[in-house]
Amino acid sequence: MASETIARVRERIASACLRAGRDPASVTLVAVSKNRSAAQIKEALEAGIADIGENRVQEAVVKFNQLRTTNYALRTHLIGHLQTNKVKEAVKLFDLIHSVDSILLAQAINKQAAAFAKIQEILLEVKTSPEESKFGIKPDEAVGVAKEISQLENLKLLGLMTIAPPVTNPEEARPYFRALKELSDKLFSSLVFRPSSIVLSMGMTDDFEVAIEEGSTMVRLGRAIFETTDDTD
Ligand SMILES: *Cc1c(COP(=O)(O)O)cnc(C)c1O
């Protein structure tokens, strides 16, 4: 059942890529497992999911521990707001931290990563809709913050992340995604160091196809993966 749901989501990703003239392999599907059990995550892994996103460090600690005995290759993503007192645990647990939204947080992550002799991969979270989202850097501050971050030796800035405001029509989210793509082009052309492929983490269950049309390379899907609408028939 999980495998059918996931296969349908992958088809929708592939169609959106086709419309945009993009290779479906250029979009990573991150299954967002907040509020889902370790058993549900295991089922998703068995159905071919390789990337798992969690919002809260404490919740992830418990579930990832329960998954430790599985043999699946698992790449872990922190997508929720990170408080500095959780940085140590976060650096221990996550391959990619999407939610870096200040220099201070970046410095704290860098310090902890150095202590673990780890190069921590991160994204900068950008507030593309000023009135809606609580967290994220203002777009006009992003270039400066990215330049400072690129001086931190144990961080690797791979790209940008944004959360579009909730919309009834996915088309309404398009300007936010377009803004992130434009900012990314500007920001990375101004940096000396550029990753070989730039990550744009944007698009959730209600708007991921539009996000892909606008250049998303990483969609974060919770309900689309873990909530089946048709299991009553
Ligand atoms: C919950 C969450 C998602 C997934 O949301 P869905 O609408 O269930 O796909 C993606 N990104 C972030 C940051 C989230 O908190």
PDBQT file of the ligand as one rigid body, heavy atoms in Angstrom, charges set to zero:
ROOT
HETATM    1  C1  LIG A 301       5.317  19.281   7.785  1.00  0.00    +0.000 C 
HETATM    2  C2  LIG A 301       6.306  19.884   6.862  1.00  0.00    +0.000 A 
HETATM    3  C3  LIG A 301       6.389  19.465   5.518  1.00  0.00    +0.000 A 
HETATM    4  C4  LIG A 301       5.449  18.451   4.909  1.00  0.00    +0.000 C 
HETATM    5  O1  LIG A 301       4.167  18.982   4.803  1.00  0.00    +0.000 OA
HETATM    6  P1  LIG A 301       2.992  18.252   3.968  1.00  0.00    +0.000 P 
HETATM    7  O2  LIG A 301       2.079  19.357   3.657  1.00  0.00    +0.000 OA
HETATM    8  O3  LIG A 301       2.434  17.199   4.878  1.00  0.00    +0.000 OA
HETATM    9  O4  LIG A 301       3.621  17.659   2.759  1.00  0.00    +0.000 OA
HETATM   10  C5  LIG A 301       7.385  20.030   4.727  1.00  0.00    +0.000 A 
HETATM   11  N1  LIG A 301       8.229  20.968   5.209  1.00  0.00    +0.000 NA
HETATM   12  C6  LIG A 301       8.167  21.402   6.486  1.00  0.00    +0.000 A 
HETATM   13  C7  LIG A 301       9.139  22.417   6.946  1.00  0.00    +0.000 C 
HETATM   14  C8  LIG A 301       7.197  20.878   7.338  1.00  0.00    +0.000 A 
HETATM   15  O5  LIG A 301       7.130  21.328   8.594  1.00  0.00    +0.000 OA
ENDROOT
TORSDOF 0
